[in-house]
C-alpha cells in the first residue's frame, strides 16, 4: 500500500453522494457565504485527519477505528465503535436512497411523492438485498458498473461555471454575515460531503511507512476535495441564486449552464455516484454485523451463512429492512446529518486512543509523532466537540437510542456465550 493507494481510497470515499445533495441546504443556512463553509470544513478536518493518521500508523494490520478502540479501551469500546460505524453507514445509505429517488424525479415527475416513492424505495432496497444474498460476484459487478464516470460530471460543472464567478457572486459582495448558529449548523451538515475518508484507514496499516504515508495521503485527499467543493458551491450560487430552494441542486445548476443535456448528464452522474455508493454499502455493511456476530458481540443469527449462496444472508436482509424503514420515514438532510454526527463520535474515540497508543508504541519504538506535541490532538477534540454541539435534540436522542441498542445487544450476547 503506497501513498497513492491510500489517497485513492480516501478521495473516493469522500467525493461521492454527499456533494450532490448538500449545496442547497448549505445555501439556505449561509447564502452566498456557503462556499466558505466548505473551506471551513476542510480546515476543521485537517487536524482530525492528522491525528487519526498518526493513530493508524501504530498498526500493521487491518481494522481501522474498531481496532484502535479495542486496543486502547477494551472489547466493549471496540464493539461500540463497530456498531457506530454500522449506524453511520445505515443512515448514509438511507440518506443516499432519498437523494437517488429525488434525482430520478427530474425525469419522472412524482417519483419522489407518496406511494410511488415508497414503492421505488422498496424496489431499490429489495433489489440490492436480493443481489447481495445471491452472491458476491453479482454484487461486486454492480458496484463496478455504477461507479464508472464518478467524477467527470462534477469537474464538467466547474469548468462550464467558471465564467459565472464574477466579483458580485463572491462572498465579499455580501454585507450581511450569517449568524454563528447558522454557520455551525451548515458546517455540521456540510461535513457529510467530506466523510468516507475513514474507509482508507482500514488497510492503511499495510503501507510501507504508515507514520509518513497515511497523514500525507489523507491531507492531499482533503485538500483536493475541499478545493473541488468550494468551486462547485461557488459556481452553484453564482448560476442559481435560488439554490436553497432546489431539491436536486447540481442537476438544476447543470440545466442552467448547459441546458437539458447537461441536466441529464449531471443526473446520470448522481444516479451513478449514489447508486455506486449504495451498492458498495449493501455489499460491505452486512459484513460488519456478520463479523461482530462471529466475534461474539452480536447474536449468532447475524453470523449465519446462507446454505446455498454462502453469503451472510441474515445480515444482508436485516440491513435492507432497516434502511428501507429509515429511508421512508426520514429525509436526506436529517439522515445525512445523523450519519455525520456518528462519524464525529468515531473520530473522537480515535483521538482519545492516542495517549495510550503513544505510551505503548511511540516511546518504546522511537516512532516519530506529529509536530507540536498535543496541540493537534487538542484541536481535533475541540473541532469534533464544537460540531457535535450543533446537533438538534432530536438527532442527539435518536443517535443515543441507536448506540444504546448496540450496548444492549452486546451485553445480551456476552451473557449467553458458552462458558469455556
KEKE-3310 file (N, C-alpha, C; in steps of 0.2 Angstrom, whole numbers, plus 5000, padded with zeros to 4 digits):
npx = (5004:5004:5007:4999:4989:4983:4978:4969:4959:4954:4950:4941:4932:4927:4923:4908:4891:4887:4890:4881:4869:4871:4873:4861:4856:4866:4867:4855:4856:4868:4869:4877:4889:4891:4901:4912:4910:4912:4926:4929:4925:4935:4947:4944:4944:4957:4966:4960:4961:4975:4979:4972:4978:4991:4987:4983:4995:5002:4998:5000:4991:4975:4959:4956:4947:4939:4949:4958:4950:4947:4960:4964:4954:4947:4936:4922:4922:4928:4918:4907:4912:4912:4899:4894:4900:4892:4880:4882:4884:4872:4863:4868:4866:4852:4850:4856:4848:4836:4841:4844:4831:4825:4832:4829:4816:4818:4817:4806:4791:4784:4790:4796:4786:4773:4765:4772:4785:4788:4786:4797:4808:4807:4809:4822:4829:4825:4830:4844:4846:4843:4852:4864:4862:4861:4874:4892:4899:4890:4886:4898:4900:4890:4893:4905:4900:4892:4900:4907:4914:4912:4918:4918:4906:4905:4917:4916:4905:4911:4920:4912:4905:4914:4915:4905:4909:4909:4914:4903:4897:4904:4908:4913:4905:4893:4885:4879:4882:4881:4873:4881:4876:4870:4881:4887:4877:4877:4890:4891:4881:4887:4899:4895:4898:4911:4914:4919:4932:4938:4937:4949:4957:4957:4964:4976:4987:4995:5003:5019:5027:5018:5018:5022:5016:5002:4996:5000:4994:4980:4979:4981:4971:4960:4963:4961:4948:4942:4945:4938:4925:4923:4923:4913:4902:4903:4901:4888:4880:4882:4877:4864:4854:4843:4846:4845:4832:4831:4828:4837:4851:4863:4859:4850:4858:4866:4857:4854:4867:4871:4860:4846:4853:4864:4859:4853:4865:4872:4862:4864:4876:4874:4865:4874:4884:4878:4871:4882:4888:4877:4877:4890:4889:4879:4885:4897:4893:4884:4894:4899:4890:4890:4903:4904:4895:4901:4912:4907:4900:4887:4871:4870:4863:4865:4877:4875:4876:4870:4864:4865:4871:4881:4883:4882:4867:4857:4862:4862:4849:4843:4849:4844:4830:4831:4836:4827:4816:4821:4823:4811:4804:4813:4822:4833:4842:4841:4845:4857:4864:4863:4872:4884:4886:4887:4899:4908:4908:4915:4927:4931:4933:4944:4954:4955:4961:4974:4984:4986:4991:5002:5010:5012:5017:5024:5034:5042:5046:5052:5046:5041:5031:5017:5021:5022:5018:5005:4996:4989:4981:4972:4966:4959:4950:4943:4937:4929:4920:4914:4907:4898:4890:4882:4871:4854:4841:4833:4841:4851:4845:4840:4852:4858:4849:4851:4864:4863:4855:4864:4873:4865:4862:4875:4878:4868:4872:4885:4882:4875:4885:4893:4901:4919)
npy = (4994:5011:5029:5034:5024:5024:5038:5037:5028:5036:5049:5044:5039:5051:5060:5058:5053:5064:5077:5080:5082:5091:5105:5114:5115:5120:5132:5138:5140:5148:5156:5166:5165:5151:5144:5147:5139:5126:5127:5130:5118:5110:5115:5113:5099:5095:5094:5084:5073:5072:5068:5056:5049:5048:5039:5028:5024:5016:5003:4988:4980:4976:4984:4997:5011:5003:4993:5002:5007:4995:4991:5002:5004:4992:4977:4981:4994:4993:4985:4994:5005:4999:4996:5009:5013:5005:5011:5024:5020:5015:5025:5034:5027:5026:5040:5043:5035:5042:5053:5048:5044:5057:5063:5055:5059:5070:5067:5059:5064:5066:5054:5055:5056:5052:5036:5031:5035:5027:5014:5014:5015:5003:4994:4997:4994:4981:4975:4977:4970:4957:4954:4954:4944:4933:4932:4936:4939:4944:4956:4963:4966:4975:4986:4990:4994:5004:5014:5020:5034:5043:5055:5064:5072:5082:5089:5094:5102:5112:5118:5123:5132:5142:5154:5161:5166:5180:5195:5200:5188:5183:5180:5192:5202:5202:5210:5206:5196:5178:5171:5165:5153:5148:5146:5136:5126:5124:5119:5107:5100:5101:5094:5081:5079:5077:5065:5048:5046:5039:5026:5023:5020:5007:4998:5004:5002:4993:5000:5005:5014:5019:5029:5040:5040:5039:5051:5060:5056:5057:5071:5076:5071:5078:5091:5092:5088:5098:5110:5106:5106:5119:5126:5120:5124:5138:5140:5135:5144:5156:5153:5149:5158:5155:5144:5138:5133:5122:5105:5096:5101:5102:5096:5105:5116:5112:5112:5125:5130:5121:5117:5106:5094:5094:5094:5081:5074:5077:5072:5058:5057:5058:5048:5037:5039:5039:5027:5019:5021:5016:5003:4998:5000:4991:4979:4979:4983:4974:4964:4969:4967:4954:4950:4956:4947:4935:4937:4937:4948:4952:4944:4927:4925:4935:4931:4920:4910:4909:4893:4889:4900:4904:4917:4931:4930:4934:4945:4954:4954:4960:4973:4978:4979:4988:5000:5002:5006:5017:5026:5028:5035:5045:5060:5067:5077:5076:5063:5063:5072:5065:5054:5060:5065:5053:5049:5059:5056:5044:5048:5055:5045:5039:5049:5050:5038:5040:5045:5032:5024:5031:5030:5016:5012:5023:5028:5017:5012:5022:5030:5043:5056:5067:5085:5098:5092:5090:5098:5097:5085:5091:5101:5093:5087:5098:5103:5092:5091:5104:5104:5094:5100:5107:5099:5094:5092:5081:5074:5070:5062:5051:5046:5042:5033:5023:5019:5014:5003:4995:4993:4985:4974:4969:4966:4957:4946:4943:4938:4926:4919:4903:4896:4894)
npz = (5000:4995:4996:4986:4984:4997:4996:4985:4990:5000:4994:4985:4994:5000:4990:4984:4985:4994:4990:4980:4986:4997:4994:4992:5005:5013:5006:5010:5023:5025:5013:5001:5007:5008:5000:5008:5019:5016:5014:5027:5033:5028:5033:5047:5048:5045:5056:5063:5054:5053:5066:5068:5057:5063:5073:5066:5061:5070:5069:5060:5054:5047:5051:5056:5064:5073:5078:5084:5095:5102:5106:5114:5124:5126:5123:5123:5120:5107:5101:5102:5094:5081:5080:5079:5067:5059:5061:5056:5042:5039:5040:5031:5020:5019:5018:5005:4997:4997:4991:4978:4973:4973:4963:4952:4950:4942:4929:4930:4934:4950:4956:4968:4977:4989:4987:4976:4979:4990:4985:4975:4983:4990:4980:4976:4988:4990:4978:4979:4990:4987:4977:4984:4993:4984:4979:4980:4968:4958:4966:4967:4953:4951:4959:4952:4939:4942:4948:4938:4929:4939:4944:4933:4929:4939:4938:4925:4928:4935:4926:4916:4923:4928:4921:4927:4939:4945:4953:4960:4963:4973:4991:4997:4992:4999:5012:5024:5036:5040:5054:5069:5074:5062:5054:5061:5060:5047:5044:5051:5044:5031:5033:5030:5017:5017:5024:5024:5021:5031:5028:5021:5031:5036:5028:5030:5038:5031:5023:5017:5024:5037:5046:5040:5027:5028:5035:5025:5013:5017:5020:5007:5000:5007:5004:4990:4988:4996:4988:4976:4981:4986:4974:4967:4975:4974:4961:4959:4967:4960:4948:4950:4959:4968:4974:4986:4987:4979:4976:4970:4968:4960:4948:4944:4942:4932:4922:4920:4915:4904:4898:4894:4891:4899:4911:4911:4910:4922:4931:4927:4933:4946:4949:4946:4955:4967:4966:4965:4978:4986:4982:4985:4999:5002:5000:5008:5021:5028:5031:5042:5053:5052:5055:5068:5075:5073:5081:5093:5098:5094:5092:5087:5076:5066:5061:5053:5038:5022:5016:5003:4994:5002:5008:5020:5023:5033:5039:5028:5024:5036:5036:5024:5027:5038:5032:5022:5031:5037:5026:5022:5032:5035:5029:5017:5022:5036:5039:5033:5041:5054:5051:5049:5062:5070:5064:5069:5082:5081:5077:5088:5097:5091:5092:5106:5109:5107:5117:5125:5115:5110:5122:5123:5110:5103:5111:5115:5103:5097:5088:5076:5080:5078:5074:5087:5098:5109:5103:5091:5093:5104:5097:5087:5095:5100:5088:5085:5096:5095:5083:5086:5096:5088:5085:5084:5097:5094:5085:5093:5103:5095:5090:5102:5106:5096:5099:5111:5109:5103:5114:5122:5115:5114:5128:5130:5122:5127:5139:5135:5129:5127:5141:5144)
capx = (5000:5008:5003:4994:4984:4979:4975:4964:4954:4952:4947:4935:4927:4925:4919:4903:4884:4885:4890:4875:4863:4872:4874:4855:4855:4872:4865:4849:4859:4873:4868:4882:4895:4891:4907:4917:4908:4916:4933:4930:4925:4942:4952:4942:4945:4964:4969:4957:4964:4982:4979:4970:4983:4996:4984:4983:5002:5004:4996:5002:4986:4969:4955:4954:4945:4937:4955:4961:4946:4948:4967:4965:4949:4944:4932:4916:4923:4929:4911:4903:4914:4910:4891:4893:4901:4886:4874:4884:4883:4865:4860:4871:4863:4845:4850:4858:4842:4832:4844:4843:4824:4824:4836:4825:4810:4819:4814:4799:4788:4780:4793:4798:4780:4768:4766:4777:4792:4789:4787:4803:4812:4806:4812:4829:4831:4824:4834:4851:4846:4842:4859:4869:4860:4863:4881:4897:4901:4885:4886:4904:4899:4885:4897:4910:4897:4889:4905:4911:4912:4910:4920:4918:4901:4907:4923:4912:4901:4915:4923:4907:4903:4920:4914:4900:4911:4911:4915:4896:4895:4908:4906:4914:4900:4888:4887:4876:4885:4876:4874:4886:4872:4869:4887:4888:4873:4879:4896:4889:4878:4892:4904:4893:4901:4918:4915:4920:4939:4940:4937:4956:4961:4956:4971:4982:4992:4999:5008:5027:5029:5012:5018:5023:5012:4995:4994:5001:4988:4974:4979:4981:4964:4956:4964:4958:4940:4939:4945:4933:4918:4922:4922:4906:4897:4903:4898:4881:4877:4883:4872:4857:4853:4838:4849:4842:4825:4832:4829:4842:4854:4868:4856:4847:4863:4868:4852:4855:4873:4872:4853:4843:4858:4868:4855:4853:4872:4873:4858:4867:4882:4870:4862:4879:4888:4873:4870:4888:4888:4873:4879:4896:4887:4875:4890:4901:4890:4882:4899:4901:4886:4892:4910:4903:4892:4906:4917:4903:4897:4880:4868:4873:4859:4868:4883:4873:4878:4865:4867:4867:4875:4887:4883:4879:4860:4853:4864:4860:4841:4842:4851:4839:4824:4832:4837:4820:4812:4824:4823:4804:4802:4817:4823:4840:4845:4841:4849:4864:4866:4864:4877:4890:4886:4890:4906:4912:4909:4920:4934:4933:4936:4951:4959:4955:4965:4981:4988:4988:4995:5009:5014:5013:5021:5029:5040:5046:5049:5055:5042:5040:5024:5015:5024:5018:5016:4997:4992:4984:4975:4968:4962:4955:4945:4939:4933:4923:4915:4911:4902:4893:4886:4877:4866:4847:4839:4830:4846:4855:4841:4840:4859:4859:4845:4854:4870:4860:4853:4871:4876:4860:4864:4882:4878:4864:4876:4890:4879:4873:4890:4895:4907:4924)
capy = (5000:5017:5035:5035:5019:5027:5044:5035:5026:5042:5053:5040:5039:5057:5063:5054:5056:5069:5084:5081:5084:5096:5113:5118:5116:5125:5139:5140:5142:5153:5160:5167:5163:5144:5141:5147:5134:5120:5129:5129:5111:5107:5117:5109:5092:5094:5092:5077:5068:5071:5064:5049:5047:5045:5033:5022:5022:5011:4996:4985:4975:4979:4985:5004:5013:4997:4990:5007:5007:4989:4991:5007:5004:4986:4974:4984:5000:4991:4984:5000:5009:4995:4997:5016:5013:5002:5016:5029:5018:5014:5032:5037:5023:5029:5047:5042:5032:5048:5058:5044:5045:5064:5064:5051:5063:5075:5064:5055:5068:5062:5048:5056:5058:5047:5029:5030:5035:5021:5008:5014:5013:4996:4990:4998:4990:4974:4973:4976:4965:4950:4953:4953:4937:4928:4931:4941:4940:4949:4962:4967:4968:4980:4991:4992:4997:5010:5019:5022:5041:5046:5062:5069:5077:5087:5093:5097:5108:5118:5120:5127:5138:5146:5161:5165:5168:5187:5198:5200:5181:5181:5182:5199:5207:5202:5214:5203:5189:5173:5170:5159:5146:5146:5143:5130:5121:5122:5116:5100:5097:5100:5088:5074:5078:5075:5059:5042:5045:5034:5019:5022:5018:5000:4994:5009:4998:4989:5005:5004:5018:5022:5035:5046:5040:5040:5058:5064:5054:5060:5078:5078:5070:5083:5097:5091:5088:5105:5114:5105:5108:5126:5128:5118:5128:5145:5140:5134:5150:5161:5151:5148:5162:5152:5137:5135:5130:5116:5098:5092:5107:5102:5095:5112:5121:5110:5113:5132:5130:5118:5115:5099:5088:5095:5091:5073:5071:5078:5067:5052:5056:5057:5041:5033:5040:5037:5020:5015:5021:5011:4996:4996:4999:4985:4974:4979:4985:4967:4961:4972:4964:4947:4950:4957:4941:4929:4939:4936:4954:4952:4937:4922:4925:4939:4927:4914:4910:4905:4886:4888:4905:4906:4924:4932:4932:4937:4952:4957:4956:4965:4979:4980:4981:4994:5005:5004:5009:5024:5030:5030:5040:5051:5064:5067:5082:5073:5056:5064:5075:5060:5050:5064:5065:5047:5048:5063:5052:5039:5052:5057:5039:5038:5054:5048:5032:5042:5044:5026:5021:5034:5027:5009:5011:5028:5029:5011:5011:5028:5032:5050:5058:5074:5090:5102:5088:5088:5104:5094:5081:5095:5105:5088:5086:5104:5103:5087:5094:5110:5102:5090:5104:5109:5094:5095:5087:5075:5070:5068:5057:5046:5043:5039:5027:5018:5017:5010:4996:4991:4991:4980:4968:4966:4963:4951:4941:4941:4934:4920:4915:4897:4897:4889)
capz = (5000:4994:4997:4981:4986:5002:4994:4981:4994:5004:4989:4983:5000:5001:4984:4982:4985:4998:4987:4976:4990:5002:4992:4994:5012:5014:5004:5014:5030:5025:5007:4997:5011:5009:4998:5013:5024:5014:5016:5035:5035:5026:5039:5053:5047:5044:5062:5065:5050:5055:5072:5066:5053:5067:5077:5061:5059:5075:5067:5054:5051:5045:5056:5057:5071:5078:5081:5088:5101:5105:5108:5119:5129:5128:5118:5123:5116:5100:5098:5101:5088:5076:5079:5077:5060:5056:5061:5051:5035:5038:5039:5025:5015:5018:5015:4998:4993:4996:4986:4972:4971:4971:4957:4947:4949:4937:4923:4931:4939:4955:4958:4975:4981:4991:4987:4971:4982:4994:4980:4972:4989:4991:4974:4976:4993:4988:4973:4981:4995:4983:4973:4989:4996:4979:4978:4979:4961:4956:4970:4965:4947:4951:4961:4947:4934:4945:4950:4932:4927:4945:4945:4927:4929:4944:4935:4920:4931:4937:4920:4912:4928:4930:4919:4931:4945:4945:4960:4963:4965:4978:4997:4999:4989:5003:5018:5029:5038:5043:5062:5072:5074:5055:5051:5064:5058:5040:5045:5053:5038:5025:5034:5027:5010:5017:5027:5020:5021:5036:5025:5019:5037:5037:5026:5030:5042:5026:5020:5018:5030:5039:5050:5035:5021:5030:5036:5019:5009:5019:5019:5000:4998:5010:5000:4983:4989:4998:4983:4972:4984:4986:4967:4965:4978:4972:4954:4960:4970:4955:4942:4953:4965:4972:4975:4993:4986:4975:4979:4967:4967:4955:4942:4942:4940:4925:4917:4918:4912:4898:4895:4896:4890:4904:4917:4911:4911:4929:4934:4927:4937:4953:4949:4946:4961:4973:4965:4967:4985:4989:4980:4989:5006:5003:5000:5014:5028:5031:5034:5049:5058:5052:5059:5075:5077:5074:5087:5100:5100:5092:5092:5082:5070:5062:5058:5049:5031:5018:5015:4996:4991:5006:5010:5026:5021:5038:5040:5022:5024:5041:5033:5019:5031:5042:5028:5019:5036:5039:5020:5021:5037:5036:5023:5016:5027:5043:5039:5032:5047:5059:5049:5051:5070:5072:5062:5073:5088:5080:5076:5095:5100:5089:5095:5113:5110:5105:5123:5126:5109:5111:5128:5122:5104:5101:5116:5115:5096:5095:5082:5076:5081:5075:5077:5091:5104:5110:5101:5086:5096:5107:5091:5084:5100:5100:5082:5085:5101:5093:5078:5090:5099:5083:5083:5087:5102:5091:5082:5099:5106:5090:5090:5108:5106:5092:5102:5117:5106:5102:5120:5125:5111:5116:5135:5130:5118:5131:5144:5133:5126:5131:5146:5142)
cpx = (5004:5004:4998:4988:4980:4975:4969:4958:4950:4948:4940:4929:4923:4920:4914:4896:4883:4885:4885:4869:4864:4872:4867:4854:4860:4870:4859:4851:4863:4873:4875:4889:4896:4898:4913:4916:4912:4923:4934:4930:4932:4947:4950:4944:4953:4967:4967:4960:4971:4983:4977:4975:4989:4993:4985:4990:5005:5002:4998:4997:4980:4964:4952:4952:4942:4943:4958:4957:4947:4955:4967:4960:4946:4939:4925:4917:4924:4922:4907:4905:4912:4902:4890:4895:4895:4881:4876:4883:4876:4861:4862:4867:4856:4845:4851:4852:4837:4834:4843:4836:4822:4827:4832:4819:4811:4816:4807:4795:4783:4784:4795:4792:4776:4770:4771:4784:4793:4790:4794:4809:4813:4810:4819:4832:4831:4829:4841:4851:4847:4849:4864:4868:4862:4870:4886:4899:4896:4885:4892:4904:4895:4889:4902:4906:4894:4894:4909:4909:4910:4912:4919:4912:4902:4912:4920:4908:4905:4918:4918:4905:4908:4918:4909:4902:4914:4912:4908:4894:4899:4906:4907:4909:4894:4889:4884:4879:4880:4878:4879:4882:4871:4875:4888:4884:4875:4886:4895:4886:4883:4897:4902:4896:4908:4919:4916:4928:4942:4940:4945:4960:4962:4962:4977:4988:4997:5003:5015:5029:5022:5013:5019:5018:5004:4993:4995:4996:4982:4973:4978:4974:4959:4957:4961:4950:4938:4939:4939:4926:4917:4920:4915:4901:4897:4900:4890:4877:4877:4878:4865:4856:4848:4840:4846:4835:4825:4832:4834:4847:4859:4865:4853:4852:4866:4863:4852:4861:4873:4865:4851:4848:4862:4865:4855:4860:4874:4869:4861:4873:4879:4868:4868:4883:4884:4872:4876:4889:4884:4875:4885:4894:4883:4879:4894:4898:4887:4888:4902:4897:4888:4898:4909:4900:4897:4911:4913:4900:4890:4877:4870:4869:4862:4874:4881:4874:4872:4868:4869:4872:4881:4888:4880:4871:4856:4855:4862:4853:4840:4844:4846:4833:4825:4833:4831:4816:4814:4823:4815:4802:4806:4818:4831:4844:4846:4845:4856:4868:4868:4871:4884:4891:4890:4897:4911:4913:4915:4927:4936:4936:4943:4956:4960:4960:4972:4985:4991:4992:5002:5013:5016:5018:5026:5035:5045:5050:5053:5052:5041:5033:5023:5019:5019:5015:5008:4993:4987:4979:4970:4963:4957:4949:4940:4935:4927:4918:4911:4905:4897:4888:4881:4871:4860:4846:4837:4836:4850:4851:4841:4847:4860:4855:4848:4860:4868:4858:4859:4873:4871:4862:4871:4882:4874:4868:4881:4887:4877:4878:4892:4901:4913:4927)
cpy = (5006:5023:5036:5030:5022:5033:5042:5032:5032:5047:5050:5040:5045:5060:5058:5057:5062:5076:5085:5083:5090:5103:5117:5120:5121:5132:5142:5143:5148:5157:5160:5165:5155:5141:5141:5142:5128:5121:5128:5122:5108:5109:5113:5102:5090:5091:5085:5072:5067:5067:5057:5045:5044:5039:5027:5019:5017:5004:4994:4980:4979:4980:4992:5006:5008:4994:4995:5007:5001:4989:4996:5006:4997:4983:4978:4990:4999:4989:4990:5005:5005:4996:5004:5017:5010:5007:5021:5027:5017:5020:5035:5033:5025:5036:5047:5039:5038:5052:5055:5045:5052:5065:5061:5055:5069:5073:5061:5059:5064:5056:5049:5058:5052:5040:5027:5030:5029:5014:5008:5012:5006:4992:4991:4994:4983:4971:4972:4971:4958:4949:4951:4946:4932:4927:4937:4943:4946:4956:4966:4970:4975:4987:4994:4996:5004:5016:5022:5030:5045:5054:5067:5074:5083:5092:5097:5103:5114:5121:5125:5133:5143:5154:5165:5167:5175:5189:5199:5194:5179:5183:5189:5204:5207:5205:5210:5196:5185:5173:5164:5152:5144:5143:5137:5124:5119:5118:5108:5097:5095:5095:5082:5074:5076:5068:5053:5041:5040:5027:5017:5019:5011:4996:4999:5006:4994:4993:5003:5008:5022:5028:5041:5046:5041:5047:5062:5062:5057:5067:5080:5076:5075:5089:5097:5091:5095:5110:5113:5107:5115:5129:5126:5123:5135:5145:5140:5140:5155:5160:5151:5152:5159:5145:5134:5131:5124:5110:5094:5098:5107:5100:5101:5117:5119:5112:5121:5133:5127:5116:5108:5093:5088:5092:5084:5070:5071:5073:5060:5051:5055:5050:5036:5033:5037:5030:5016:5015:5016:5004:4994:4996:4993:4979:4974:4980:4978:4963:4963:4968:4956:4946:4951:4951:4936:4931:4938:4943:4955:4945:4933:4922:4929:4936:4921:4915:4906:4899:4885:4893:4907:4913:4925:4935:4936:4944:4956:4959:4961:4972:4982:4983:4987:5000:5007:5008:5016:5029:5032:5036:5046:5055:5065:5071:5079:5067:5058:5067:5070:5055:5054:5065:5059:5046:5053:5060:5047:5042:5054:5051:5038:5042:5052:5042:5034:5042:5037:5023:5024:5031:5020:5008:5016:5028:5023:5010:5017:5031:5040:5051:5065:5079:5094:5098:5087:5094:5101:5090:5086:5099:5100:5087:5092:5104:5098:5089:5099:5108:5098:5094:5107:5105:5096:5090:5081:5071:5067:5062:5051:5042:5040:5032:5021:5015:5012:5003:4992:4988:4985:4974:4965:4963:4957:4945:4939:4936:4927:4916:4909:4898:4892:4886)
cpz = (5000:4996:4992:4982:4991:5000:4989:4985:4998:5000:4987:4988:5001:4996:4982:4982:4989:4994:4982:4980:4995:5000:4993:5001:5015:5012:5008:5021:5030:5018:5003:5001:5011:5006:5004:5019:5022:5015:5023:5036:5033:5031:5045:5053:5047:5051:5064:5061:5052:5061:5071:5062:5058:5071:5072:5060:5064:5074:5060:5051:5050:5051:5057:5064:5076:5081:5085:5095:5105:5109:5114:5125:5130:5123:5118:5119:5108:5097:5097:5095:5082:5074:5077:5070:5056:5055:5056:5044:5034:5036:5033:5019:5014:5016:5007:4994:4992:4991:4979:4969:4969:4964:4951:4945:4944:4931:4924:4936:4944:4958:4965:4979:4983:4990:4982:4974:4986:4990:4977:4977:4990:4986:4974:4982:4992:4983:4975:4986:4992:4980:4978:4993:4990:4978:4977:4972:4958:4959:4967:4958:4947:4954:4956:4941:4936:4947:4944:4931:4934:4946:4939:4927:4934:4941:4929:4922:4932:4931:4917:4917:4929:4927:4922:4937:4945:4952:4963:4966:4971:4985:4999:4997:4994:5010:5024:5031:5041:5050:5063:5072:5067:5052:5055:5062:5050:5040:5047:5048:5033:5027:5031:5020:5010:5021:5022:5019:5026:5033:5023:5025:5038:5034:5026:5033:5037:5022:5021:5024:5033:5042:5045:5030:5023:5031:5029:5014:5011:5018:5011:4997:5001:5006:4993:4984:4991:4992:4978:4974:4984:4979:4965:4968:4976:4965:4955:4963:4964:4950:4944:4959:4970:4973:4981:4992:4982:4978:4976:4964:4961:4948:4939:4939:4933:4920:4915:4914:4905:4895:4897:4896:4896:4911:4917:4912:4919:4933:4933:4932:4944:4954:4950:4952:4967:4972:4967:4974:4988:4988:4984:4996:5007:5003:5006:5021:5032:5034:5041:5054:5058:5056:5067:5079:5078:5079:5093:5102:5099:5092:5086:5076:5064:5058:5054:5042:5027:5015:5007:4993:4996:5007:5016:5025:5026:5039:5034:5022:5030:5039:5028:5022:5035:5038:5024:5024:5037:5032:5019:5026:5038:5029:5023:5021:5034:5044:5038:5038:5053:5057:5050:5058:5072:5070:5066:5080:5087:5080:5084:5098:5098:5092:5103:5114:5109:5111:5124:5121:5109:5116:5126:5116:5103:5105:5116:5109:5094:5088:5082:5077:5078:5078:5082:5097:5104:5107:5096:5089:5100:5102:5088:5089:5100:5094:5082:5090:5099:5088:5081:5093:5095:5082:5087:5092:5099:5088:5088:5102:5102:5090:5096:5109:5102:5095:5108:5115:5105:5109:5123:5121:5113:5123:5134:5127:5123:5137:5142:5129:5130:5135:5144:5149)
residu = (UNK:UNK:UNK:UNK:UNK:UNK:UNK:UNK:UNK:UNK:UNK:UNK:UNK:UNK:UNK:UNK:UNK:UNK:UNK:UNK:UNK:UNK:UNK:UNK:UNK:UNK:UNK:UNK:UNK:UNK:UNK:UNK:UNK:UNK:UNK:UNK:UNK:UNK:UNK:UNK:UNK:UNK:UNK:UNK:UNK:UNK:UNK:UNK:UNK:UNK:UNK:UNK:UNK:UNK:UNK:UNK:UNK:UNK:UNK:UNK:UNK:UNK:UNK:UNK:UNK:UNK:UNK:UNK:UNK:UNK:UNK:UNK:UNK:UNK:UNK:UNK:UNK:UNK:UNK:UNK:UNK:UNK:UNK:UNK:UNK:UNK:UNK:UNK:UNK:UNK:UNK:UNK:UNK:UNK:UNK:UNK:UNK:UNK:UNK:UNK:UNK:UNK:UNK:UNK:UNK:UNK:UNK:UNK:UNK:UNK:UNK:UNK:UNK:UNK:UNK:UNK:UNK:UNK:UNK:UNK:UNK:UNK:UNK:UNK:UNK:UNK:UNK:UNK:UNK:UNK:UNK:UNK:UNK:UNK:UNK:UNK:UNK:UNK:UNK:UNK:UNK:UNK:UNK:UNK:UNK:UNK:UNK:UNK:UNK:UNK:UNK:UNK:UNK:UNK:UNK:UNK:UNK:UNK:UNK:UNK:UNK:UNK:UNK:UNK:UNK:UNK:UNK:UNK:UNK:UNK:UNK:UNK:UNK:UNK:UNK:UNK:UNK:UNK:UNK:UNK:UNK:UNK:UNK:UNK:UNK:UNK:UNK:UNK:UNK:UNK:UNK:UNK:UNK:UNK:UNK:UNK:UNK:UNK:UNK:UNK:UNK:UNK:UNK:UNK:UNK:UNK:UNK:UNK:UNK:UNK:UNK:UNK:UNK:UNK:UNK:UNK:UNK:UNK:UNK:UNK:UNK:UNK:UNK:UNK:UNK:UNK:UNK:UNK:UNK:UNK:UNK:UNK:UNK:UNK:UNK:UNK:UNK:UNK:UNK:UNK:UNK:UNK:UNK:UNK:UNK:UNK:UNK:UNK:UNK:UNK:UNK:UNK:UNK:UNK:UNK:UNK:UNK:UNK:UNK:UNK:UNK:UNK:UNK:UNK:UNK:UNK:UNK:UNK:UNK:UNK:UNK:UNK:UNK:UNK:UNK:UNK:UNK:UNK:UNK:UNK:UNK:UNK:UNK:UNK:UNK:UNK:UNK:UNK:UNK:UNK:UNK:UNK:UNK:UNK:UNK:UNK:UNK:UNK:UNK:UNK:UNK:UNK:UNK:UNK:UNK:UNK:UNK:UNK:UNK:UNK:UNK:UNK:UNK:UNK:UNK:UNK:UNK:UNK:UNK:UNK:UNK:UNK:UNK:UNK:UNK:UNK:UNK:UNK:UNK:UNK:UNK:UNK:UNK:UNK:UNK:UNK:UNK:UNK:UNK:UNK:UNK:UNK:UNK:UNK:UNK:UNK:UNK:UNK:UNK:UNK:UNK:UNK:UNK:UNK:UNK:UNK:UNK:UNK:UNK:UNK:UNK:UNK:UNK:UNK:UNK:UNK:UNK:UNK:UNK:UNK:UNK:UNK:UNK:UNK:UNK:UNK:UNK:UNK:UNK:UNK:UNK:UNK:UNK:UNK:UNK:UNK:UNK:UNK:UNK:UNK:UNK:UNK:UNK:UNK:UNK:UNK:UNK:UNK:UNK:UNK:UNK:UNK:UNK:UNK:UNK:UNK:UNK:UNK:UNK:UNK:UNK:UNK:UNK:UNK:UNK:UNK:UNK:UNK:UNK:UNK)
# end
